[in-house]
Structure formats: C-alpha cells, structure tokens
Amino acid sequence: MFDGLVIFFAVLLCVAIIHWVSLRLIKTSKVRAQKIRTIFGYFYGIFFLIFGLVRFFEFDSYKVLYLIQAGIGLLVLILVSTGKFNEEVKE
C-alpha cells in the first residue's frame, strides 16, 4: 500500500512540474518556442530511435513493433532536420 502511494505522489509531482513548465512556455516568444520545439523534436526522435533499436536487439518477441518504434524516431529526426516539424515563424 505504501509503495503505491509513493508512486502515486511521484507521478502527481511530475505532472505538476510539467504543468508549471508548460504554463511558463506559453508566455515565451514565438522564436524561442520554435527553438524549444526543435530541441524537443531532436530529443524525442533520438529517444525513440535508441530505445527501439535497443529493444529490437535485446528481446526475442515483438521485433516488428520495435522496428516501427525506431522508424518513428528516424522519421521525427528527418522531419526536424528538414524543418517540417515546426511551423514557420514570421517575426
């Protein structure tokens, strides 16, 4: 019971921190928000690509799902690097 409460409050704290950060990001300029989205896109793509490949080589079952995960990561990285991930900012 105690372990469940610890996990619950840890998740609640993480959600509160994410909410606080997102409220602060709403007030930023469009150029800075685009830079933050680009950094997030690279992080997201690398995260999906690495974990998809690690899980592909580590586990024996569901290899197709891990290749799809790695493919999504690669696709996000390509979209971010070509500039199609963010909308154009005219400021």
C-alpha positions as CSV (number, residue, x, y, z in Angstrom):
1,M,0.0,0.0,0.0
2,F,2.8,2.4,0.9
3,D,4.6,1.7,-2.4
4,G,1.5,2.5,-4.4
5,L,1.1,5.8,-2.6
6,V,4.8,6.7,-3.2
7,I,4.3,6.0,-6.9
8,F,1.1,8.0,-7.0
9,F,2.6,11.1,-5.4
10,A,5.7,10.8,-7.6
11,V,3.6,10.8,-10.7
12,L,1.5,13.6,-9.3
13,L,4.6,15.7,-8.7
14,C,5.9,15.0,-12.2
15,V,2.6,16.1,-13.7
16,A,2.6,19.3,-11.6
17,I,6.2,20.1,-12.7
18,I,5.3,19.5,-16.4
19,H,2.2,21.7,-16.0
20,W,4.2,24.5,-14.4
21,V,6.8,24.4,-17.2
22,S,4.1,24.4,-19.9
23,L,2.5,27.5,-18.3
24,R,5.8,29.3,-18.4
25,L,6.4,28.3,-22.0
26,I,3.1,29.7,-23.1
27,K,4.4,33.2,-22.3
28,T,7.6,32.9,-24.4
29,S,8.1,34.5,-27.8
30,K,7.4,32.5,-30.9
31,V,11.0,32.3,-32.0
32,R,12.1,30.9,-28.6
33,A,9.1,28.5,-28.6
34,Q,10.2,27.2,-32.1
35,K,13.7,26.6,-30.8
36,I,12.4,24.7,-27.8
37,R,10.1,22.6,-30.1
38,T,13.1,21.8,-32.3
39,I,15.2,20.7,-29.3
40,F,12.3,18.6,-28.1
41,G,11.9,17.1,-31.5
42,Y,15.5,16.0,-31.7
43,F,15.3,14.6,-28.1
44,Y,12.1,12.7,-28.9
45,G,13.5,11.3,-32.2
46,I,16.8,10.2,-30.6
47,F,14.9,8.7,-27.6
48,F,12.6,6.7,-29.8
49,L,15.3,5.6,-32.2
50,I,17.7,4.4,-29.5
51,F,15.1,2.6,-27.4
52,G,13.6,1.0,-30.5
53,L,16.9,-0.4,-31.6
54,V,18.0,-1.5,-28.1
55,R,14.7,-3.3,-27.6
56,F,15.0,-4.8,-31.1
57,F,18.3,-6.4,-30.3
58,E,17.6,-7.3,-26.7
59,F,14.2,-9.1,-26.8
60,D,13.1,-12.0,-29.0
61,S,9.4,-11.2,-29.4
62,Y,7.6,-8.3,-31.0
63,K,10.6,-7.3,-33.2
64,V,8.3,-5.6,-35.7
65,L,6.9,-3.3,-33.1
66,Y,10.4,-2.3,-32.0
67,L,11.4,-1.6,-35.7
68,I,8.3,0.6,-36.0
69,Q,9.3,2.5,-32.9
70,A,12.8,3.0,-34.3
71,G,11.3,4.0,-37.7
72,I,9.1,6.7,-36.0
73,G,12.2,8.0,-34.2
74,L,14.1,8.2,-37.5
75,L,11.1,9.9,-39.2
76,V,10.9,12.5,-36.5
77,L,14.6,13.2,-36.8
78,I,14.3,13.6,-40.5
79,L,11.3,15.9,-40.2
80,V,13.1,18.1,-37.6
81,S,16.3,18.3,-39.6
82,T,14.4,19.3,-42.8
83,G,12.3,21.9,-40.9
84,K,8.9,20.3,-41.5
85,F,8.4,19.6,-37.8
86,N,7.8,23.3,-36.8
87,E,5.6,25.9,-38.4
88,E,7.2,29.0,-40.0
89,V,7.6,31.9,-37.6
90,K,7.2,35.4,-39.1
91,E,8.5,37.8,-36.5
